[in-house]
């Protein structure tokens, strides 16, 4: 139970520190002749720093996702190959090449389904159990 109180005390300390800094900033701004302009400037700085922090967190999450090394899924490449094969078949002159490309696209779809079902199935179950 002592561990569950620890985040609350840190959160309370952070809240108090933020309130203290905000009061100090407000007191200093009140003493200045162009306080409205400086207040707007301070607010815009806080917004920018908050946005920058959000972007760095998002970038860190993207790097973590990329580091998982998800297997290559060829379905994304099979779709345009299928379209190209269909267009070549529609021309009539290159129907043989078009059928070959459609066959390759179908093999890629099958391979993608196998990759999806067998390599990602266990991870989804483990993610549901962890929360």
C-alpha positions as a Markdown table, in Angstrom:
| # | Residue | x | y | z |
|---|---|---|---|---|
| 1 | Unk | 0.0 | 0.0 | 0.0 |
| 2 | Unk | 2.9 | 2.3 | 0.6 |
| 3 | Unk | 3.8 | 2.0 | -3.1 |
| 4 | Unk | 0.3 | 3.1 | -4.2 |
| 5 | Unk | 0.7 | 6.3 | -2.1 |
| 6 | Unk | 4.0 | 7.2 | -3.7 |
| 7 | Unk | 2.6 | 8.4 | -7.0 |
| 8 | Unk | 0.0 | 10.5 | -5.2 |
| 9 | Unk | 2.6 | 12.3 | -3.1 |
| 10 | Unk | 4.7 | 12.9 | -6.2 |
| 11 | Unk | 1.7 | 14.2 | -8.0 |
| 12 | Unk | 0.8 | 16.5 | -5.1 |
| 13 | Unk | 4.4 | 17.8 | -4.9 |
| 14 | Unk | 4.3 | 18.5 | -8.7 |
| 15 | Unk | 1.0 | 20.3 | -8.3 |
| 16 | Unk | 2.3 | 22.4 | -5.5 |
| 17 | Unk | 5.4 | 23.3 | -7.4 |
| 18 | Unk | 3.4 | 24.3 | -10.5 |
| 19 | Unk | 1.1 | 26.5 | -8.4 |
| 20 | Unk | 4.1 | 28.1 | -6.7 |
| 21 | Unk | 5.7 | 28.9 | -10.1 |
| 22 | Unk | 2.5 | 30.2 | -11.4 |
| 23 | Unk | 2.0 | 32.5 | -8.4 |
| 24 | Unk | 5.6 | 33.7 | -8.7 |
| 25 | Unk | 5.1 | 34.4 | -12.4 |
| 26 | Unk | 1.8 | 36.2 | -11.8 |
| 27 | Unk | 3.4 | 38.4 | -9.1 |
| 28 | Unk | 6.3 | 39.4 | -11.4 |
| 29 | Unk | 3.9 | 40.1 | -14.3 |
| 30 | Unk | 1.7 | 42.4 | -12.1 |
| 31 | Unk | 4.7 | 44.5 | -11.3 |
| 32 | Unk | 5.6 | 45.1 | -15.0 |
| 33 | Unk | 4.2 | 48.0 | -17.1 |
| 34 | Unk | 3.4 | 45.9 | -20.2 |
| 35 | Unk | 2.0 | 42.9 | -18.3 |
| 36 | Unk | -0.7 | 42.0 | -20.8 |
| 37 | Unk | 1.8 | 41.5 | -23.6 |
| 38 | Unk | 4.1 | 39.6 | -21.3 |
| 39 | Unk | 1.3 | 37.4 | -20.0 |
| 40 | Unk | 0.3 | 36.5 | -23.6 |
| 41 | Unk | 4.0 | 35.8 | -24.3 |
| 42 | Unk | 4.3 | 33.5 | -21.2 |
| 43 | Unk | 1.1 | 31.6 | -22.2 |
| 44 | Unk | 2.3 | 31.1 | -25.7 |
| 45 | Unk | 5.7 | 29.8 | -24.4 |
| 46 | Unk | 3.9 | 27.3 | -22.1 |
| 47 | Unk | 1.7 | 26.1 | -25.0 |
| 48 | Unk | 4.7 | 25.6 | -27.2 |
| 49 | Unk | 6.7 | 23.7 | -24.6 |
| 50 | Unk | 3.7 | 21.5 | -24.0 |
| 51 | Unk | 3.3 | 20.8 | -27.7 |
| 52 | Unk | 7.1 | 20.1 | -28.0 |
| 53 | Unk | 6.8 | 17.7 | -25.0 |
| 54 | Unk | 3.9 | 15.9 | -26.7 |
| 55 | Unk | 5.8 | 15.5 | -29.9 |
| 56 | Unk | 8.9 | 14.1 | -28.2 |
| 57 | Unk | 6.7 | 11.6 | -26.4 |
| 58 | Unk | 5.0 | 10.6 | -29.7 |
| 59 | Unk | 8.4 | 10.3 | -31.4 |
| 60 | Unk | 9.6 | 8.0 | -28.6 |
| 61 | Unk | 6.5 | 5.9 | -28.9 |
| 62 | Unk | 7.0 | 5.6 | -32.7 |
| 63 | Unk | 10.6 | 4.5 | -32.1 |
| 64 | Unk | 9.5 | 1.9 | -29.6 |
| 65 | Unk | 6.9 | 0.5 | -32.1 |
| 66 | Unk | 9.5 | 0.4 | -34.9 |
| 67 | Unk | 11.9 | -1.4 | -32.6 |
| 68 | Unk | 9.4 | -4.3 | -32.2 |
| 69 | Unk | 10.4 | -5.6 | -35.6 |
| 70 | Unk | 6.9 | -6.6 | -36.8 |
| 71 | Unk | 7.2 | -9.1 | -39.6 |
| 72 | Unk | 6.9 | -7.9 | -43.2 |
| 73 | Unk | 3.3 | -8.2 | -44.4 |
| 74 | Unk | 3.1 | -8.4 | -48.2 |
| 75 | Unk | -0.6 | -7.7 | -48.5 |
| 76 | Unk | 0.2 | -4.0 | -48.8 |
| 77 | Unk | 2.3 | -4.8 | -51.9 |
| 78 | Unk | -0.2 | -7.4 | -53.3 |
| 79 | Unk | -3.0 | -4.8 | -53.8 |
| 80 | Unk | -1.2 | -2.6 | -56.3 |
| 81 | Unk | 0.3 | -5.7 | -58.1 |
| 82 | Unk | -3.3 | -7.0 | -58.5 |
| 83 | Unk | -4.4 | -3.7 | -59.9 |
| 84 | Unk | -1.4 | -3.6 | -62.3 |
| 85 | Unk | -2.1 | -7.2 | -63.4 |
| 86 | Unk | -5.8 | -6.4 | -64.0 |
| 87 | Unk | -4.9 | -3.4 | -66.1 |
| 88 | Unk | -2.4 | -5.4 | -68.2 |
| 89 | Unk | -5.0 | -8.1 | -68.7 |
| 90 | Unk | -7.5 | -5.5 | -69.8 |
| 91 | Unk | -5.2 | -4.4 | -72.6 |
| 92 | Unk | -5.4 | -7.8 | -74.2 |
| 93 | Unk | -1.9 | -7.6 | -75.6 |
| 94 | Unk | -0.1 | -8.3 | -72.3 |
| 95 | Unk | -2.7 | -10.6 | -70.8 |
| 96 | Unk | -0.2 | -13.3 | -70.0 |
| 97 | Unk | 2.1 | -10.9 | -68.1 |
| 98 | Unk | -1.0 | -9.6 | -66.3 |
| 99 | Unk | -2.1 | -13.0 | -65.2 |
| 100 | Unk | 1.4 | -13.7 | -64.0 |
| 101 | Unk | 1.4 | -10.5 | -61.9 |
| 102 | Unk | -2.1 | -11.4 | -60.6 |
| 103 | Unk | -0.8 | -14.8 | -59.6 |
| 104 | Unk | 2.1 | -13.2 | -57.7 |
| 105 | Unk | -0.3 | -10.9 | -56.0 |
| 106 | Unk | -2.5 | -13.8 | -54.9 |
| 107 | Unk | 0.6 | -15.6 | -53.5 |
| 108 | Unk | 1.6 | -12.5 | -51.6 |
| 109 | Unk | -1.9 | -12.2 | -50.1 |
| 110 | Unk | -1.8 | -15.8 | -49.0 |
| 111 | Unk | 1.7 | -15.2 | -47.5 |
| 112 | Unk | 0.4 | -12.1 | -45.8 |
| 113 | Unk | -2.5 | -14.0 | -44.3 |
| 114 | Unk | -0.1 | -16.7 | -42.9 |
| 115 | Unk | 2.2 | -14.0 | -41.5 |
| 116 | Unk | -0.8 | -12.2 | -39.9 |
| 117 | Unk | -2.4 | -15.2 | -38.3 |
| 118 | Unk | 0.7 | -17.0 | -37.0 |
| 119 | Unk | 3.1 | -14.3 | -36.0 |
| 120 | Unk | 0.8 | -11.7 | -34.5 |
| 121 | Unk | -1.8 | -13.9 | -32.9 |
| 122 | Unk | 0.0 | -14.6 | -29.6 |
| 123 | Unk | 1.1 | -11.0 | -29.1 |
| 124 | Unk | -2.5 | -9.8 | -29.2 |
| 125 | Unk | -3.5 | -12.2 | -26.5 |
| 126 | Unk | -0.6 | -11.2 | -24.3 |
| 127 | Unk | -1.4 | -7.5 | -24.7 |
| 128 | Unk | -5.0 | -8.2 | -23.5 |
| 129 | Unk | -3.8 | -10.0 | -20.4 |
| 130 | Unk | -1.2 | -7.4 | -19.3 |
| 131 | Unk | -3.6 | -4.5 | -18.3 |
